[in-house]
Amino acid sequence: MNGTLNKVMLIGHLGDDVKMHYFDGGNCIGRFPLATNEVYINKQTNERITSTEWHNIVVRNKAAEICEKYLSKGDKIYVEGRIKSRQWQGDDGTTKYTTEIQVTEFTFLTTKKEMEGNNNNTGNSNRQQQQQPSVNEPARPAHDYNMNVPDPDDDLPF
């Protein structure tokens, strides 16, 4: 293989609301922290351990505006993008470094309110889904908002 690959796929929960920054010329970026968890059992103590990893997420322009409008702290989202490291001079003159995920695609999965509703009403299958657009498509009706999730009535061969 002659090429290289820089691709990241994450499913996690927003650690804060999307913070927007606008530039001259109309461009903007949105930033938010994303938490991913790994859960395992400690074999020595038989204790359930959760390890959380935090990721700095960056979305640009229209995608940033969509995220700011529809996402809030605690919402679950799928993001796809690439790792980008950058450096800058801090106010004290020291060089600072950060690693970010530059998002190229995303899909809204569930809101914090929906997850809390599922925990309280596990038997309620007639719950309405919230309209959630994708970065590459305009908003669609709620029943068709995520093409990656199979319809529960679909007869899958596996």
C-alpha positions as CSV (number, residue, x, y, z in Angstrom):
1,M,0.0,0.0,0.0
2,N,1.5,3.3,-1.1
3,G,-0.9,5.7,0.8
4,T,-1.6,6.4,4.4
5,L,-4.8,6.7,6.4
6,N,-5.9,9.1,9.1
7,K,-9.5,8.1,10.0
8,V,-11.3,8.2,13.3
9,M,-14.8,6.8,14.2
10,L,-16.2,7.6,17.6
11,I,-19.6,7.1,19.3
12,G,-19.8,9.1,22.5
13,H,-21.6,11.7,24.7
14,L,-21.1,15.4,24.6
15,G,-19.3,16.7,27.7
16,D,-20.5,20.2,27.1
17,D,-22.6,22.3,24.7
18,V,-21.1,23.3,21.3
19,K,-18.9,26.4,21.6
20,M,-18.9,28.5,18.4
21,H,-16.2,30.8,17.1
22,Y,-16.9,33.0,14.1
23,F,-14.3,34.5,11.6
24,D,-14.2,37.3,9.2
25,G,-15.6,36.2,5.9
26,G,-18.5,34.2,7.4
27,N,-16.6,31.0,8.3
28,C,-17.1,29.4,11.7
29,I,-16.0,26.4,13.8
30,G,-17.7,24.6,16.6
31,R,-15.9,22.8,19.4
32,F,-17.1,20.3,22.0
33,P,-15.6,17.5,24.2
34,L,-16.8,14.0,23.5
35,A,-16.6,11.2,26.1
36,T,-16.1,7.6,25.1
37,N,-16.2,4.8,27.7
38,E,-14.6,1.4,28.1
39,V,-16.2,-0.9,30.7
40,Y,-14.5,-4.0,32.0
41,I,-14.5,-6.2,35.1
42,N,-11.4,-6.3,37.3
43,K,-10.8,-10.0,37.7
44,Q,-9.1,-9.6,41.1
45,T,-11.8,-7.6,42.8
46,N,-14.7,-8.6,40.5
47,E,-15.5,-4.9,40.3
48,R,-16.9,-3.1,37.3
49,I,-14.5,-0.4,36.1
50,T,-15.4,2.4,33.6
51,S,-12.6,4.2,31.9
52,T,-13.5,7.4,30.1
53,E,-11.5,9.0,27.3
54,W,-12.1,12.6,26.3
55,H,-11.7,13.8,22.7
56,N,-11.6,17.4,21.4
57,I,-14.1,17.6,18.5
58,V,-14.0,20.3,15.9
59,V,-16.7,20.9,13.2
60,R,-16.7,23.6,10.6
61,N,-19.1,26.0,8.9
62,K,-22.6,24.6,8.2
63,A,-21.8,21.4,10.2
64,A,-20.9,23.5,13.2
65,E,-24.1,25.5,12.9
66,I,-26.2,22.3,12.7
67,C,-24.4,20.9,15.8
68,E,-24.9,24.1,17.7
69,K,-28.6,24.1,16.9
70,Y,-29.4,20.4,17.7
71,L,-26.8,19.2,20.2
72,S,-26.5,19.7,23.9
73,K,-24.5,18.3,26.8
74,G,-25.2,14.6,27.3
75,D,-26.4,13.8,23.7
76,K,-25.0,10.8,22.0
77,I,-23.4,11.2,18.6
78,Y,-21.4,9.3,16.0
79,V,-18.5,11.3,14.5
80,E,-16.1,10.4,11.7
81,G,-13.0,12.4,10.9
82,R,-9.3,12.7,11.2
83,I,-6.8,13.3,14.0
84,K,-5.1,16.7,13.8
85,S,-2.4,18.0,16.2
86,R,-1.7,21.7,16.5
87,Q,0.4,24.0,18.7
88,W,0.2,27.6,19.7
89,Q,1.8,30.1,22.1
90,G,0.1,30.5,25.4
91,D,-0.4,33.9,27.2
92,D,2.7,33.0,29.3
93,G,4.8,32.4,26.3
94,T,5.0,28.7,26.6
95,T,4.2,26.4,23.6
96,K,0.9,24.6,24.0
97,Y,-0.2,21.4,22.2
98,T,-3.5,19.8,21.5
99,T,-4.9,16.9,19.5
100,E,-8.3,17.2,17.9
101,I,-10.7,15.2,15.8
102,Q,-11.6,17.2,12.7
103,V,-15.1,15.9,11.8
104,T,-16.0,15.1,8.2
105,E,-19.3,13.3,8.9
106,F,-21.6,12.9,11.9
107,T,-24.9,11.4,12.8
108,F,-27.0,12.3,15.8
109,L,-28.0,9.2,17.8
110,T,-30.0,10.0,20.9
111,T,-30.6,13.1,23.0
112,K,-30.0,13.1,26.7
113,K,-33.8,13.5,27.2
114,E,-34.5,10.4,25.0
115,M,-32.0,8.3,27.0
116,E,-33.6,9.4,30.3
117,G,-37.0,8.7,28.8
118,N,-35.9,5.2,27.8
119,N,-34.6,4.5,31.3
120,N,-38.0,5.6,32.8
121,N,-40.2,4.1,30.1
122,T,-38.5,1.0,28.8
123,G,-41.8,-0.5,27.6
124,N,-42.8,2.6,25.5
125,S,-42.1,1.6,21.9
126,N,-44.4,4.3,20.4
127,R,-42.2,7.2,21.5
128,Q,-41.7,9.9,18.9
129,Q,-38.2,10.4,17.5
130,Q,-36.8,13.9,17.3
131,Q,-36.0,15.2,13.8
132,Q,-32.2,15.1,13.4
133,P,-30.4,16.1,10.2
134,S,-27.2,14.7,8.9
135,V,-24.2,16.9,7.9
136,N,-24.5,15.9,4.3
137,E,-28.3,16.1,3.9
138,P,-31.1,18.5,4.7
139,A,-33.5,17.7,7.6
140,R,-35.9,14.8,6.9
141,P,-38.9,13.3,8.7
142,A,-38.0,11.7,12.0
143,H,-38.8,8.1,10.8
144,D,-36.1,8.4,8.2
145,Y,-33.3,10.3,9.9
146,N,-30.6,7.7,10.2
147,M,-30.1,5.4,7.2
148,N,-27.4,3.3,9.1
149,V,-29.9,1.9,11.6
150,P,-32.1,-1.0,10.2
151,D,-35.8,-0.8,10.5
152,P,-37.0,-3.0,13.4
153,D,-39.5,-4.7,10.9
154,D,-36.7,-5.4,8.4
155,D,-36.0,-9.2,7.9
156,L,-32.2,-9.3,8.0
157,P,-30.5,-12.5,6.8
158,F,-28.2,-12.6,9.9
